[in-house]
């Protein structure tokens, strides 16, 4: 793999360095798979009204059924890991 030079925000660096600190294990593999799927899903939520130029909402707080489903999933996940 070629070396990359990318500027990261402090939050991005915290996330990347945290991921790299996790030792190889089946749990790490599952987390990586889940995070990859989650990023892809949130990036393109597959809204029924989605057009070639993007999603129709002008705000992340829009009351879209698909976005609400993702928001609830993330809320449940956050709640589960905080216990």
Wavefront OBJ file of the C-alpha trace (Angstrom):
o trace
v 0.000 0.000 0.000
v 1.285 3.467 -0.847
v 1.861 5.999 1.906
v -0.888 8.581 2.155
v -0.642 12.130 3.347
v -3.989 13.296 4.662
v -4.846 16.084 7.078
v -7.132 14.919 9.873
v -9.098 16.879 12.407
v -8.325 16.086 16.056
v -11.595 14.105 16.232
v -10.682 12.088 13.131
v -7.196 11.391 14.502
v -8.689 10.241 17.827
v -10.974 7.809 15.971
v -8.268 6.483 13.625
v -5.671 6.039 16.366
v -8.266 4.311 18.571
v -9.108 1.882 15.781
v -5.449 1.120 15.203
v -4.917 0.410 18.921
v -7.429 -2.460 18.950
v -5.553 -5.763 18.773
v -6.500 -8.227 16.034
v -9.413 -10.426 17.097
v -12.784 -11.654 15.859
v -14.403 -8.785 17.791
v -12.234 -6.252 15.965
v -13.136 -7.858 12.626
v -16.849 -7.644 13.452
v -16.510 -4.011 14.579
v -14.668 -3.115 11.367
v -17.336 -4.794 9.245
v -20.124 -3.053 11.165
v -18.467 0.379 11.000
v -17.821 0.060 7.271
v -21.453 -0.873 6.642
v -22.670 1.924 8.924
v -20.563 4.584 7.202
v -21.790 3.436 3.780
v -25.397 3.380 4.989
v -25.291 6.835 6.578
v -23.452 8.265 3.563
v -26.226 7.019 1.248
v -29.317 6.144 3.297
v -31.256 4.800 0.283
v -34.188 7.170 0.722
v -37.194 6.336 -1.414
v -37.213 9.943 -2.657
v -33.466 9.951 -3.450
v -32.590 11.390 -6.851
v -29.389 11.307 -8.898
v -28.409 14.652 -7.346
v -28.838 13.417 -3.755
v -31.448 13.222 -1.048
v -34.394 15.604 -1.064
v -33.986 16.746 2.538
v -32.452 20.106 3.220
v -31.831 19.340 6.874
v -30.511 16.357 8.862
v -33.470 16.857 11.221
v -36.000 16.226 8.444
v -38.685 13.694 9.322
v -37.704 11.053 6.789
v -38.634 7.480 7.678
v -35.297 6.068 6.512
v -33.210 8.720 8.302
v -35.286 8.246 11.451
v -34.613 4.505 11.258
v -30.846 5.163 11.096
v -31.061 7.784 13.861
v -32.864 5.301 16.127
v -30.331 2.571 15.351
v -27.449 4.901 16.277
v -29.245 6.030 19.439
v -29.784 2.421 20.510
v -26.157 1.560 19.776
v -24.906 4.576 21.761
v -27.166 3.625 24.666
v -25.977 0.006 24.552
v -22.270 0.852 24.677
v -22.688 3.411 27.461
v -23.947 0.802 29.942
l 1 2 3 4 5 6 7 8 9 10 11 12 13 14 15 16 17 18 19 20 21 22 23 24 25 26 27 28 29 30 31 32 33 34 35 36 37 38 39 40 41 42 43 44 45 46 47 48 49 50 51 52 53 54 55 56 57 58 59 60 61 62 63 64 65 66 67 68 69 70 71 72 73 74 75 76 77 78 79 80 81 82 83
